[in-house]
Amino acid sequence: MAQGQAHLKRWITGLSALPVLIVCVATGGTLFSVLVGLAGLVCLWEYFRVVCPPGTRLIAEPILLAGYAGAAALIACAHAARPDLIPVVLALNVLAGGLISIFCYPSQRGVVDLVAKQIQGICYIPLPLALLILLRMAPDGMGFVFMLCAVIFAGDTAALYAGTLWGRHKLSPSISPGKTIEGALAGLAANLAVGAAAKALLLTEPGWIPCLIFAVAAGGVGQIGDLFESELKRVSNIKDSGGILPGHGGILDRIDALLFAAPVAYVFRLIVIPA
């Protein structure tokens, strides 16, 4: 009964959020950037909640505040269609973290570890989300973003239910005991099916073979992203990154696969259909 209620909450939350996602992706521009930016800031807060020591001031620690500012700057660079400024923001964030740590070190010996976690968080969350915004700006970007989201979410759902029904062999028991090889294969099959549907309905370019390769590659990388976030939570002994999405946990729990797949989609777009 409890498991059924959890799945019901999951579906209600997903179906409630779906129209918002569709409208924002279809509209693009400022609306899409604002949605991605807000999601990125919440995910960064959830990430800090997972990896930082208990008692860390998640919205007051200077190094973490610099991280939030860096995340907002990355999203702003993408929205302004200035990918050339993204490496500059990343470098300035490292500089800011190092400078702040010098003043904090005498009384806070763990500050160097905090800087490392903040830099990892910036590369892990707002950087791929900035690439997602740049991808949406491409002439056929709406179709690519829709295909990417559909591939990832379908694969995640298929892996969950196939693993629950037929899973027998553990995929990575030390990281995520609930994930199975059968579920992972079902997820890849769903990636392939949804990639084919997206190609038929949304994209005139590229051809069928590249689209199907992309769907499987993005889905496979997405599963790695899912395991990576599970690894972070297991190290910190935390079940969910947050509780903002009933049935899903935190926003980071929902988009962990997308964070790894977004750079793959961006590079794929650049290589297969260069501007």
Backbone bond lengths (Angstrom), bond angles and torsions (degrees), N, CA, C in turn:
res aa  C-N    CA-C-N  psi(-1)  N-CA   C-N-CA  omega(-1)  CA-C   N-CA-C  phi
1 M - - - 1.468 - - 1.530 111.24 -
2 A 1.341 115.37 -46.68 1.470 119.13 -178.94 1.518 111.16 -62.65
3 Q 1.356 115.63 -40.01 1.465 119.10 179.14 1.527 111.16 -65.37
4 G 1.344 116.19 -38.85 1.459 119.73 177.89 1.515 111.79 -63.80
5 Q 1.325 117.26 -39.85 1.462 120.61 177.80 1.529 111.24 -65.27
6 A 1.339 116.32 -37.33 1.466 120.06 178.75 1.531 110.61 -64.35
7 H 1.341 115.82 -42.21 1.466 119.03 178.54 1.525 111.13 -66.64
8 L 1.335 116.39 -36.66 1.467 119.76 177.88 1.524 110.62 -63.58
9 K 1.317 116.64 -44.46 1.466 120.59 177.45 1.529 110.14 -60.02
10 R 1.323 115.52 -39.90 1.469 120.52 -179.34 1.519 110.80 -60.98
11 W 1.339 116.50 -45.41 1.460 120.57 -178.98 1.522 111.92 -69.62
12 I 1.319 117.22 -40.52 1.473 120.47 179.24 1.526 109.95 -62.17
13 T 1.329 116.79 -45.77 1.466 120.68 179.49 1.527 111.17 -62.77
14 G 1.349 115.95 -46.10 1.458 119.77 -178.80 1.514 112.85 -62.80
15 L 1.328 116.52 -44.90 1.465 120.19 -178.68 1.529 111.40 -70.21
16 S 1.325 117.25 -28.75 1.463 120.19 177.84 1.528 111.40 -71.82
17 A 1.335 115.60 -36.59 1.466 119.50 -178.46 1.520 112.83 -81.52
18 L 1.335 116.99 -21.16 1.462 120.49 -174.69 1.527 113.62 -58.66
19 P 1.353 120.30 -46.35 1.468 118.90 179.91 1.525 113.18 -60.14
20 V 1.338 116.65 -36.55 1.466 120.31 178.21 1.521 110.22 -63.04
21 L 1.336 115.72 -45.55 1.463 119.88 179.62 1.527 110.95 -62.27
22 I 1.319 116.94 -44.56 1.465 120.69 -178.16 1.523 111.05 -61.74
23 V 1.328 116.76 -45.94 1.461 120.93 -179.51 1.525 110.85 -62.55
24 C 1.338 116.94 -44.15 1.465 120.10 -177.21 1.530 111.68 -67.76
25 V 1.328 117.48 -40.80 1.461 119.89 178.63 1.527 110.22 -67.69
26 A 1.337 116.75 -43.19 1.465 120.43 -179.25 1.526 111.66 -65.30
27 T 1.324 117.22 -37.12 1.469 121.21 -179.31 1.520 111.31 -75.02
28 G 1.333 116.21 -41.65 1.458 120.19 -179.05 1.509 111.86 68.01
29 G 1.310 117.19 -157.39 1.461 122.01 175.36 1.517 113.56 58.32
30 T 1.332 114.85 -141.73 1.455 121.25 -174.91 1.523 112.08 -62.55
31 L 1.319 116.87 -40.27 1.462 120.08 -178.03 1.525 110.63 -60.14
32 F 1.319 117.38 -46.14 1.456 120.69 -179.94 1.527 110.57 -66.14
33 S 1.324 117.64 -42.30 1.463 120.98 179.62 1.520 111.83 -63.00
34 V 1.333 116.57 -39.91 1.471 120.02 178.82 1.528 110.47 -64.79
35 L 1.333 116.68 -44.10 1.467 119.93 178.28 1.522 110.68 -60.22
36 V 1.318 116.52 -48.45 1.466 120.41 -179.35 1.527 110.59 -64.03
37 G 1.338 116.67 -41.15 1.457 119.92 -179.80 1.517 112.72 -63.87
38 L 1.324 117.19 -44.43 1.462 120.31 178.52 1.520 110.98 -63.79
39 A 1.339 115.91 -43.44 1.464 119.58 177.76 1.525 110.72 -61.18
40 G 1.331 116.32 -40.26 1.454 119.97 -179.91 1.513 112.81 -64.27
41 L 1.331 117.65 -41.79 1.459 120.66 179.52 1.523 111.76 -66.61
42 V 1.335 116.15 -40.79 1.472 119.11 177.44 1.529 110.03 -65.32
43 C 1.320 116.73 -43.31 1.471 120.34 178.61 1.522 111.39 -61.80
44 L 1.325 116.66 -38.75 1.464 119.91 179.34 1.525 110.23 -65.02
45 W 1.335 116.45 -41.01 1.474 120.15 175.64 1.522 110.59 -61.53
46 E 1.335 117.14 -42.41 1.465 120.84 178.94 1.530 110.49 -65.14
47 Y 1.319 116.09 -39.97 1.471 120.03 177.54 1.526 110.52 -61.19
48 F 1.325 117.01 -46.86 1.462 119.98 178.07 1.530 110.61 -60.92
49 R 1.312 116.47 -37.29 1.469 120.72 177.91 1.531 111.00 -61.50
50 V 1.323 115.88 -35.61 1.461 120.40 -178.58 1.528 111.61 -76.02
51 V 1.336 117.35 -46.57 1.471 120.00 -168.08 1.523 114.55 -94.61
52 C 1.330 118.04 -20.44 1.463 119.49 -175.95 1.531 110.73 -83.33
53 P 1.325 117.39 152.00 1.463 120.59 179.76 1.528 111.11 -62.11
54 P 1.331 117.21 149.66 1.472 119.67 176.89 1.527 110.87 -55.41
55 G 1.306 115.35 140.60 1.454 120.30 -179.67 1.519 114.11 93.21
56 T 1.344 117.36 -7.78 1.464 119.90 177.38 1.524 110.23 -65.76
57 R 1.297 116.78 134.00 1.474 121.38 179.41 1.533 108.80 -79.05
58 L 1.325 115.52 97.44 1.459 120.52 -170.20 1.523 113.56 -68.26
59 I 1.326 118.12 -23.15 1.464 120.26 178.81 1.523 111.93 -118.15
60 A 1.327 116.94 15.18 1.460 119.69 179.38 1.525 113.18 -134.80
61 E 1.327 118.04 -17.49 1.455 120.77 179.51 1.529 109.45 -65.30
62 P 1.343 118.35 124.56 1.475 120.21 -175.04 1.528 114.37 -54.84
63 I 1.321 117.79 -41.47 1.461 119.64 -178.95 1.521 110.89 -65.80
64 L 1.323 117.19 -38.16 1.459 120.29 178.39 1.522 110.56 -71.31
65 L 1.325 117.36 -36.00 1.457 120.11 175.55 1.532 110.89 -61.52
66 A 1.330 116.25 -39.51 1.468 119.40 175.64 1.523 110.29 -62.20
67 G 1.338 116.85 -34.38 1.456 120.65 177.14 1.519 112.37 -64.86
68 Y 1.335 117.00 -43.96 1.469 120.38 177.33 1.530 110.28 -60.98
69 A 1.346 115.63 -42.00 1.471 119.07 178.97 1.529 110.90 -64.55
70 G 1.327 116.60 -40.96 1.462 120.28 177.71 1.521 112.07 -63.66
71 A 1.341 116.19 -38.86 1.467 120.38 178.10 1.517 110.59 -62.72
72 A 1.340 116.23 -46.21 1.462 120.29 179.15 1.527 110.82 -62.31
73 A 1.328 117.08 -36.97 1.461 120.74 -179.95 1.531 111.10 -67.74
74 L 1.328 117.18 -38.94 1.466 120.25 177.58 1.527 111.13 -62.47
75 I 1.325 115.62 -44.53 1.472 119.80 178.62 1.525 109.97 -63.47
76 A 1.341 117.37 -40.17 1.465 121.07 179.65 1.523 111.17 -64.71
77 C 1.340 117.29 -39.84 1.468 120.52 178.00 1.523 110.56 -62.44
78 A 1.327 116.39 -42.68 1.463 119.74 179.24 1.525 110.46 -65.30
79 H 1.325 116.70 -43.30 1.466 120.34 -179.73 1.526 111.43 -62.36
80 A 1.327 116.06 -34.41 1.467 120.81 179.11 1.531 112.08 -82.11
81 A 1.345 116.90 3.67 1.467 122.68 -178.83 1.533 110.82 58.10
82 R 1.335 115.47 44.69 1.460 121.49 178.55 1.532 110.31 -121.73
83 P 1.322 117.96 68.23 1.465 119.67 179.01 1.523 112.93 -61.67
84 D 1.348 116.39 -22.21 1.463 119.99 179.36 1.521 112.35 -65.51
85 L 1.349 117.42 -21.58 1.462 121.00 -179.37 1.531 112.71 -87.99
86 I 1.309 116.76 -11.73 1.475 119.17 -177.54 1.528 112.26 -62.02
87 P 1.355 119.87 -45.80 1.476 118.44 176.39 1.527 112.64 -61.87
88 V 1.325 116.82 -31.64 1.467 120.27 178.66 1.525 110.00 -65.14
89 V 1.324 116.81 -44.19 1.469 120.70 178.74 1.523 110.42 -62.64
90 L 1.323 116.97 -42.84 1.469 120.01 179.19 1.528 110.81 -61.47
91 A 1.325 116.50 -42.68 1.464 120.02 -179.90 1.529 111.21 -66.79
92 L 1.329 117.01 -41.97 1.464 120.09 179.04 1.527 111.74 -65.63
93 N 1.327 116.09 -32.26 1.462 118.78 176.99 1.527 111.06 -65.80
94 V 1.331 116.67 -40.57 1.470 119.91 176.17 1.527 109.82 -62.20
95 L 1.329 115.86 -43.24 1.466 120.72 178.76 1.526 110.91 -60.61
96 A 1.340 116.30 -45.40 1.464 120.15 -179.67 1.528 111.15 -62.94
97 G 1.332 116.30 -42.93 1.456 119.36 178.86 1.514 112.18 -62.43
98 G 1.334 116.44 -43.57 1.459 119.80 178.42 1.519 112.29 -63.61
99 L 1.325 116.78 -42.24 1.464 120.69 -179.53 1.529 111.11 -64.51
100 I 1.315 116.96 -46.55 1.465 120.30 -179.71 1.520 110.59 -62.79
101 S 1.328 117.02 -38.84 1.459 120.18 -177.85 1.525 112.28 -62.70
102 I 1.333 116.71 -32.69 1.463 120.01 -179.91 1.521 110.95 -61.50
103 F 1.337 116.05 -39.78 1.469 119.89 -179.64 1.527 111.95 -76.94
104 C 1.349 116.34 -27.20 1.464 119.72 -177.26 1.526 113.10 -87.30
105 Y 1.340 116.92 -22.20 1.458 120.13 -168.45 1.534 114.93 -57.32
106 P 1.319 119.55 -43.43 1.475 117.09 -175.37 1.530 113.79 -54.69
107 S 1.323 117.12 -35.83 1.467 120.18 -177.20 1.522 113.10 -106.83
108 Q 1.307 117.35 -3.99 1.467 120.89 -175.79 1.531 108.53 -140.00
109 R 1.331 115.67 85.99 1.459 120.84 -173.04 1.528 113.07 -68.08
110 G 1.329 117.47 -20.77 1.458 120.05 179.67 1.512 113.88 -87.67
111 V 1.325 117.30 11.75 1.452 120.28 -173.22 1.539 111.98 -67.79
112 V 1.318 118.30 -31.24 1.463 120.50 -179.66 1.527 109.84 -65.09
113 D 1.323 117.16 -41.01 1.463 121.05 176.64 1.525 110.22 -63.62
114 L 1.337 116.73 -37.08 1.459 120.50 178.74 1.526 111.17 -65.40
115 V 1.328 116.53 -39.68 1.470 120.56 176.98 1.524 110.24 -61.20
116 A 1.337 116.55 -44.35 1.464 120.23 -179.94 1.522 111.22 -61.37
117 K 1.324 116.77 -41.98 1.465 120.14 179.86 1.527 111.09 -67.82
118 Q 1.323 116.08 -36.03 1.473 118.56 178.49 1.516 111.05 -66.69
119 I 1.341 117.61 -42.80 1.470 120.90 179.27 1.527 109.80 -63.61
120 Q 1.326 116.32 -42.44 1.464 119.12 176.74 1.520 110.79 -60.19
121 G 1.329 116.79 -41.71 1.464 120.58 -179.54 1.522 112.58 -62.34
122 I 1.328 116.91 -39.22 1.466 120.53 179.11 1.531 110.80 -65.10
123 C 1.335 116.21 -41.43 1.464 119.75 178.90 1.526 111.68 -72.98
124 Y 1.306 116.86 -28.88 1.456 122.53 -175.64 1.526 112.87 -79.01
125 I 1.346 117.35 -37.15 1.472 119.12 -171.07 1.530 113.13 -112.72
126 P 1.335 120.89 -69.76 1.477 117.92 -173.84 1.518 114.31 -68.92
127 L 1.329 119.00 -26.85 1.461 119.67 179.66 1.531 111.76 -63.71
128 P 1.337 120.14 -53.16 1.474 117.99 176.95 1.520 113.40 -64.82
129 L 1.338 117.44 -29.76 1.466 119.09 177.12 1.528 110.76 -68.61
130 A 1.336 116.84 -34.18 1.468 119.71 175.32 1.532 110.03 -64.15
131 L 1.323 116.99 -38.81 1.463 120.32 176.96 1.529 110.90 -64.76
132 L 1.328 116.13 -32.96 1.467 120.02 177.71 1.530 110.78 -64.85
133 I 1.332 116.74 -38.92 1.468 120.90 177.09 1.532 109.91 -64.99
134 L 1.318 116.56 -43.99 1.474 120.23 178.34 1.526 110.75 -62.73
135 L 1.318 116.73 -37.75 1.461 120.51 177.64 1.521 110.69 -62.80
136 R 1.320 117.26 -40.99 1.469 120.88 179.74 1.518 111.58 -64.07
137 M 1.333 117.83 -26.86 1.463 121.28 -178.26 1.529 113.23 -77.23
138 A 1.317 117.61 -13.70 1.464 120.41 178.85 1.526 109.74 -63.29
139 P 1.327 118.45 156.56 1.473 120.69 -178.26 1.522 113.30 -53.72
140 D 1.322 117.58 -36.17 1.460 121.08 178.04 1.523 110.72 -110.18
141 G 1.347 114.99 26.34 1.453 120.37 -172.94 1.517 114.58 -63.72
142 M 1.323 117.26 -35.35 1.459 119.21 -179.88 1.527 110.73 -59.32
143 G 1.321 116.53 -45.24 1.455 120.39 179.45 1.516 112.02 -63.37
144 F 1.335 116.55 -41.45 1.452 119.99 179.53 1.527 111.77 -64.35
145 V 1.325 117.06 -43.26 1.465 119.95 -179.37 1.526 110.71 -66.78
146 F 1.330 116.75 -42.30 1.458 119.32 176.63 1.530 110.69 -60.92
147 M 1.336 116.37 -44.21 1.458 119.02 179.77 1.518 110.77 -62.76
148 L 1.332 117.45 -44.20 1.455 121.05 -179.72 1.528 111.11 -59.89
149 C 1.331 116.76 -48.96 1.470 120.27 -179.10 1.524 111.37 -63.16
150 A 1.322 116.64 -42.71 1.465 120.35 -179.39 1.518 111.11 -64.45
151 V 1.333 116.52 -43.28 1.467 120.66 179.32 1.524 110.95 -60.74
152 I 1.326 116.44 -47.51 1.460 120.50 -176.88 1.526 111.68 -67.18
153 F 1.326 117.28 -47.98 1.469 119.77 -176.01 1.523 111.48 -69.39
154 A 1.334 117.39 -36.48 1.462 119.82 177.52 1.526 110.78 -66.64
155 G 1.319 116.33 -42.22 1.459 119.77 178.70 1.511 112.01 -63.68
156 D 1.328 116.67 -40.26 1.460 121.09 178.76 1.532 110.97 -62.91
157 T 1.323 116.02 -44.15 1.464 120.30 -179.34 1.530 111.66 -67.07
158 A 1.331 116.14 -44.54 1.464 120.15 179.91 1.523 111.01 -62.81
159 A 1.328 117.03 -41.73 1.464 120.62 179.68 1.527 110.90 -63.10
160 L 1.325 116.36 -39.79 1.465 120.46 -179.72 1.521 111.46 -62.84
161 Y 1.321 116.58 -52.87 1.462 119.56 -173.75 1.526 112.78 -76.79
162 A 1.316 117.70 -37.27 1.467 119.46 176.83 1.523 110.57 -66.90
163 G 1.326 115.93 -38.98 1.457 119.24 177.65 1.519 111.82 -65.17
164 T 1.328 116.68 -38.17 1.462 120.73 178.79 1.526 111.12 -66.57
165 L 1.325 116.91 -40.71 1.464 121.32 -175.80 1.530 113.16 -80.84
166 W 1.331 116.46 -43.57 1.465 119.51 -169.66 1.524 113.71 -122.40
167 G 1.321 117.18 -3.25 1.462 119.18 -175.28 1.523 113.22 -64.47
168 R 1.316 116.39 128.73 1.461 122.01 178.38 1.530 111.51 -128.45
169 H 1.314 116.55 -29.81 1.465 120.62 -174.88 1.532 109.56 -110.37
170 K 1.311 116.57 123.02 1.455 121.57 -176.67 1.528 111.13 -69.19
171 L 1.313 115.55 136.90 1.461 121.20 179.72 1.524 110.97 -78.80
172 S 1.320 116.33 -49.96 1.476 121.72 179.02 1.526 107.97 -152.52
173 P 1.336 117.27 77.67 1.465 120.68 -171.64 1.521 114.29 -61.51
174 S 1.317 117.57 -27.84 1.460 119.09 -179.04 1.527 112.11 -73.44
175 I 1.334 116.60 -22.34 1.466 120.81 -179.32 1.527 111.44 -101.65
176 S 1.335 116.13 -50.10 1.464 120.78 -177.36 1.529 109.11 -142.13
177 P 1.336 117.36 93.05 1.474 120.99 -174.51 1.524 113.68 -60.52
178 G 1.320 118.86 -22.71 1.454 121.17 -177.17 1.513 114.32 -80.86
179 K 1.330 117.84 -16.83 1.468 120.57 -176.94 1.532 110.13 -84.94
180 T 1.325 115.07 138.28 1.463 120.29 -177.22 1.523 111.48 -125.35
181 I 1.323 115.06 160.99 1.459 120.51 176.96 1.524 110.19 -64.35
182 E 1.340 116.08 -39.95 1.466 119.87 178.36 1.520 111.08 -60.85
183 G 1.328 116.78 -42.00 1.456 120.59 177.68 1.510 111.98 -64.31
184 A 1.337 116.21 -40.98 1.467 120.05 179.44 1.528 111.15 -63.19
185 L 1.332 116.73 -41.80 1.468 120.11 178.78 1.526 111.20 -66.24
186 A 1.335 116.42 -39.53 1.465 119.55 176.60 1.524 110.64 -63.75
187 G 1.325 116.48 -37.39 1.458 119.99 176.71 1.516 112.19 -62.32
188 L 1.329 116.93 -42.31 1.465 120.47 178.09 1.531 111.42 -65.80
189 A 1.339 116.21 -36.99 1.469 119.48 176.84 1.525 110.33 -63.96
190 A 1.336 116.77 -40.92 1.461 120.50 177.17 1.522 111.07 -66.08
191 N 1.328 116.83 -38.54 1.464 120.50 175.47 1.526 110.74 -56.68
192 L 1.309 115.64 -45.95 1.458 121.19 -178.38 1.526 111.21 -64.37
193 A 1.333 116.68 -44.38 1.468 120.59 -178.61 1.524 111.34 -65.41
194 V 1.316 116.51 -44.03 1.465 120.01 -178.76 1.526 110.22 -70.70
195 G 1.335 117.48 -36.13 1.465 120.34 175.97 1.517 111.50 -60.70
196 A 1.338 116.82 -40.30 1.462 120.38 177.92 1.524 110.72 -65.60
197 A 1.337 116.65 -42.47 1.468 119.87 179.39 1.524 110.77 -64.74
198 A 1.337 116.68 -40.87 1.463 120.26 -179.92 1.527 111.22 -65.48
199 K 1.321 116.36 -38.87 1.467 120.08 177.38 1.528 110.18 -61.72
200 A 1.322 116.26 -43.62 1.461 120.05 -177.50 1.526 111.99 -68.45
201 L 1.321 117.24 -34.48 1.462 120.39 -171.76 1.529 114.16 -98.10
202 L 1.353 117.45 -28.58 1.458 118.85 -167.65 1.519 114.98 -117.80
203 L 1.330 118.50 -28.37 1.464 119.94 -169.20 1.521 111.83 -121.78
204 T 1.309 115.54 131.69 1.466 119.92 171.30 1.522 110.55 -88.99
205 E 1.323 115.78 -29.72 1.454 122.71 173.98 1.517 107.29 -127.85
206 P 1.320 118.45 151.42 1.459 130.44 -5.26 1.523 111.76 -77.21
207 G 1.339 116.05 -167.07 1.463 120.99 -179.14 1.515 112.27 -74.61
208 W 1.318 114.88 179.04 1.459 120.57 -176.38 1.529 112.41 -63.54
209 I 1.314 117.44 -47.64 1.468 120.09 -175.90 1.529 111.75 -61.10
210 P 1.351 119.45 -49.27 1.467 118.75 177.10 1.525 112.80 -59.19
211 C 1.334 117.90 -38.94 1.457 120.33 -179.52 1.529 111.63 -64.03
212 L 1.312 116.30 -41.86 1.462 119.78 -179.70 1.530 110.91 -69.28
213 I 1.329 116.11 -39.21 1.469 119.37 175.57 1.520 110.12 -61.50
214 F 1.340 115.40 -43.71 1.462 119.44 178.39 1.523 111.88 -60.11
215 A 1.327 117.38 -44.11 1.463 121.17 -177.91 1.521 111.45 -59.62
216 V 1.328 116.63 -43.97 1.468 120.49 179.84 1.533 110.53 -70.26
217 A 1.341 116.82 -40.59 1.468 120.24 -179.92 1.522 111.04 -64.65
218 A 1.340 116.53 -46.84 1.461 120.09 179.38 1.521 110.86 -63.27
219 G 1.337 116.41 -41.22 1.458 119.60 178.90 1.517 112.29 -64.74
220 G 1.345 116.77 -41.96 1.461 119.92 178.95 1.520 111.89 -65.25
221 V 1.323 117.02 -43.77 1.462 121.04 177.49 1.529 110.07 -65.09
222 G 1.334 116.33 -36.46 1.450 119.89 177.04 1.516 112.30 -60.53
223 Q 1.324 117.46 -38.82 1.462 120.53 177.45 1.527 111.24 -65.39
224 I 1.329 116.19 -34.69 1.466 119.31 174.73 1.532 110.02 -64.16
225 G 1.353 116.17 -41.36 1.455 119.82 178.02 1.512 112.32 -62.01
226 D 1.318 116.43 -38.61 1.456 121.48 177.27 1.524 110.53 -62.12
227 L 1.332 116.22 -45.93 1.462 120.44 179.49 1.529 111.51 -65.99
228 F 1.335 116.44 -36.16 1.463 119.17 -179.83 1.532 110.80 -63.13
229 E 1.334 116.17 -44.18 1.466 117.74 179.24 1.530 110.56 -66.42
230 S 1.327 117.26 -37.95 1.466 120.28 175.89 1.526 110.76 -60.45
231 E 1.330 116.02 -37.45 1.461 121.12 177.78 1.526 110.98 -62.49
232 L 1.320 116.18 -44.82 1.466 120.21 178.14 1.527 110.93 -59.53
233 K 1.328 116.57 -44.89 1.462 120.65 -178.45 1.525 111.47 -68.25
234 R 1.335 117.12 -36.80 1.462 119.83 -179.40 1.525 110.45 -67.00
235 V 1.316 117.23 -40.51 1.467 120.37 178.44 1.528 110.29 -60.55
236 S 1.334 115.82 -37.38 1.465 120.47 -178.46 1.526 112.99 -92.21
237 N 1.347 116.84 -0.55 1.465 121.96 -179.84 1.523 111.92 57.78
238 I 1.351 115.52 46.56 1.462 122.72 179.14 1.525 108.32 -121.52
239 K 1.322 116.82 133.86 1.464 120.45 -176.96 1.523 112.16 -77.47
240 D 1.336 117.26 -49.29 1.463 122.61 -178.87 1.516 109.45 -126.04
241 S 1.328 116.33 150.36 1.461 119.65 178.44 1.519 111.67 -70.45
242 G 1.331 117.10 -23.85 1.462 122.15 179.33 1.511 109.66 -168.53
243 G 1.325 116.05 -169.25 1.455 120.04 -179.00 1.512 113.34 -134.79
244 I 1.337 116.12 20.95 1.461 120.02 -174.38 1.522 112.59 -72.30
245 L 1.342 117.61 -23.68 1.463 121.86 -178.15 1.531 109.32 -115.40
246 P 1.328 118.64 101.55 1.463 120.73 -179.77 1.529 111.84 -56.02
247 G 1.325 115.55 130.24 1.456 120.37 -179.59 1.513 113.71 88.10
248 H 1.334 117.57 -14.46 1.454 121.57 -178.94 1.526 112.21 -117.56
249 G 1.321 117.15 -27.28 1.457 120.94 -173.13 1.512 109.84 99.05
250 G 1.331 116.38 -127.22 1.454 120.70 178.84 1.516 111.55 -95.86
251 I 1.329 115.32 173.83 1.466 119.68 177.05 1.522 110.03 -64.59
252 L 1.330 117.01 -36.56 1.460 119.85 177.80 1.529 111.06 -61.90
253 D 1.326 117.06 -37.28 1.466 120.24 175.93 1.529 111.39 -62.09
254 R 1.323 116.75 -30.29 1.458 120.95 -176.78 1.529 112.17 -82.52
255 I 1.329 118.06 -34.36 1.465 119.70 -173.03 1.526 112.87 -112.45
256 D 1.345 118.26 13.89 1.459 119.64 -178.14 1.533 111.97 -58.36
257 A 1.338 116.76 -38.71 1.469 119.73 178.21 1.524 111.10 -69.41
258 L 1.320 116.58 -38.64 1.464 121.31 -179.36 1.523 111.31 -62.80
259 L 1.329 117.49 -34.61 1.458 121.08 -179.25 1.524 111.63 -62.84
260 F 1.324 117.30 -35.60 1.456 120.27 178.49 1.531 111.23 -81.38
261 A 1.324 116.44 -30.65 1.466 119.88 -176.50 1.523 112.93 -81.13
262 A 1.333 118.53 -26.49 1.465 121.26 -177.07 1.532 112.86 -59.03
263 P 1.341 120.26 -45.62 1.467 118.70 177.02 1.527 112.79 -62.40
264 V 1.337 116.96 -35.04 1.459 120.33 177.22 1.531 110.12 -62.28
265 A 1.340 116.21 -43.99 1.457 121.01 179.46 1.531 110.90 -63.95
266 Y 1.325 116.71 -41.05 1.466 120.72 -178.34 1.530 110.83 -65.32
267 V 1.333 116.87 -46.10 1.460 121.08 179.62 1.538 110.48 -65.69
268 F 1.338 115.98 -39.93 1.455 120.71 178.03 1.528 110.76 -58.84
269 R 1.313 116.90 -44.61 1.458 121.75 179.18 1.523 111.51 -62.56
270 L 1.326 116.78 -39.91 1.459 120.49 -179.50 1.532 111.82 -68.14
271 I 1.327 116.32 -38.84 1.458 120.15 -174.14 1.534 111.48 -80.71
272 V 1.348 115.83 -44.93 1.465 119.76 -173.56 1.513 112.54 -78.66
273 I 1.344 116.30 -39.60 1.473 119.86 179.40 1.522 108.17 -127.55
274 P 1.321 119.33 74.05 1.461 120.32 -178.56 1.522 111.24 -62.94
275 A 1.310 115.89 146.49 1.470 120.21 -178.56 1.520 110.73 -66.59
